[in-house]
Amino acid sequence: MAKKKLQHFAENKSFAHYFEMPFEQLSKGGHPLKGKWKADFFKSDHPLVVEIGCGKGEYTVGQAKYFPDKNFIGVDIKGARIWRGARTVEDENLKNAAFVRSQAGLLPYWFAPGEVDEIWITFPDPQPGCRQNKRLTSPRYLNIFRNFLHKDSIIHLKTDSREFFDYTLEMIGENHFRMIECNDDLYATPGNGPLHTIQTFYEKRWLEMGKKICYVSFNMPL
Ligand SMILES: C[S@@+](CC[C@H](N)C(=O)[O-])C[C@H]1O[C@@H](n2cnc3c(N)ncnc32)[C@H](O)[C@@H]1O
């Protein structure tokens, strides 16, 4: 493995706002902060927002700065990517942001029922064709996420993939979820709020290529 990657893995473990746990330990009752992120870690009862597939963490860090009265956790399976965001949180002493290295499917081991107020899914791998149950908005994943949401929790998706976007709209329609906002060309209407101004690594790349960015938010009755 590249030396830099190993350095980043080691550094991650030294950050106070970075978490990982071997499955053998996690599976015995979940992470010790499960159900206690607000009270014991962030030490505030502000809403908890989880970004799934956060990559380098630009959205988690950007939102944490924009919304000091919310707490943010970025989740990704790739520790080397998370390092970028976790390093920034450490350097800038951001108190309301953290990172968890985990598979999305294991998140019920990290969060208790009703603990998470918002989920952001930012530029997920599109999983084209027959790999639909790998999509983070598939019934398989949404049923996993239900374990730690409450009835008013909001799920946000930002994607460049029209196929992924349409698939998600179908999920919302078929399951009678409540649509909150839907836009199939976000930047066609200029805006200066966080939805427009906080951009991830992949979002910037797709915008440079002239791709349209789609956004939808919804919630699921539990
Ligand atoms: C296309 S990248 C987008 C990264 C970032 N959100 C951005 O917009 O720059 C997709 C990310 O999702 C992560 N990912 C894919 N499947 C995942 C899963 N099941 N659990 C956690 N992370 C996942 C990948 O490791 C990758 O970093």
The ligand as an SDF file (V2000), in Angstrom:
LIG
                    3D

 27 29  0  0  0  0  0  0  0  0999 V2000
  -18.5880    9.0930   -6.1830 C   0  0  0  0  0  0  0  0  0  0  0  0
  -17.9570    9.1600   -4.5800 S   0  0  0  0  0  0  0  0  0  0  0  0
  -18.6610   10.7010   -3.9730 C   0  0  0  0  0  0  0  0  0  0  0  0
  -17.8800   11.2390   -2.8060 C   0  0  0  0  0  0  0  0  0  0  0  0
  -18.3760   12.6030   -2.2830 C   0  0  0  0  0  0  0  0  0  0  0  0
  -19.7290   12.5160   -1.7540 N   0  0  0  0  0  0  0  0  0  0  0  0
  -18.3130   13.6380   -3.3680 C   0  0  0  0  0  0  0  0  0  0  0  0
  -19.3770   14.0250   -3.8620 O   0  0  0  0  0  0  0  0  0  0  0  0
  -17.2120   14.0530   -3.7130 O   0  0  0  0  0  0  0  0  0  0  0  0
  -18.9190    7.9500   -3.7120 C   0  0  0  0  0  0  0  0  0  0  0  0
  -18.3930    7.6870   -2.3080 C   0  0  0  0  0  0  0  0  0  0  0  0
  -19.2780    6.8010   -1.6570 O   0  0  0  0  0  0  0  0  0  0  0  0
  -18.5170    5.8640   -0.8990 C   0  0  0  0  0  0  0  0  0  0  0  0
  -19.3670    4.6620   -0.7650 N   0  0  0  0  0  0  0  0  0  0  0  0
  -19.8570    3.9020   -1.7640 C   0  0  0  0  0  0  0  0  0  0  0  0
  -20.6100    2.9070   -1.2580 N   0  0  0  0  0  0  0  0  0  0  0  0
  -20.5960    3.0580    0.0920 C   0  0  0  0  0  0  0  0  0  0  0  0
  -21.1770    2.3290    1.1620 C   0  0  0  0  0  0  0  0  0  0  0  0
  -21.9440    1.2480    0.9430 N   0  0  0  0  0  0  0  0  0  0  0  0
  -20.9440    2.7430    2.4230 N   0  0  0  0  0  0  0  0  0  0  0  0
  -20.1770    3.8390    2.6540 C   0  0  0  0  0  0  0  0  0  0  0  0
  -19.5910    4.5640    1.6740 N   0  0  0  0  0  0  0  0  0  0  0  0
  -19.8070    4.1800    0.4090 C   0  0  0  0  0  0  0  0  0  0  0  0
  -17.2580    5.6460   -1.7270 C   0  0  0  0  0  0  0  0  0  0  0  0
  -16.1880    5.1710   -0.9490 O   0  0  0  0  0  0  0  0  0  0  0  0
  -17.0100    7.0470   -2.2710 C   0  0  0  0  0  0  0  0  0  0  0  0
  -16.1580    7.7990   -1.4510 O   0  0  0  0  0  0  0  0  0  0  0  0
  1  2  1  0
  2  3  1  0
  2 10  1  0
  3  4  1  0
  4  5  1  0
  5  6  1  0
  5  7  1  0
  7  8  2  0
  7  9  1  0
 10 11  1  0
 11 12  1  0
 11 26  1  0
 12 13  1  0
 13 14  1  0
 13 24  1  0
 14 15  1  0
 14 23  1  0
 15 16  2  0
 16 17  1  0
 17 18  1  0
 17 23  2  0
 18 19  1  0
 18 20  2  0
 20 21  1  0
 21 22  2  0
 22 23  1  0
 24 25  1  0
 24 26  1  0
 26 27  1  0
M  CHG  2   2   1   9  -1
M  END
$$$$
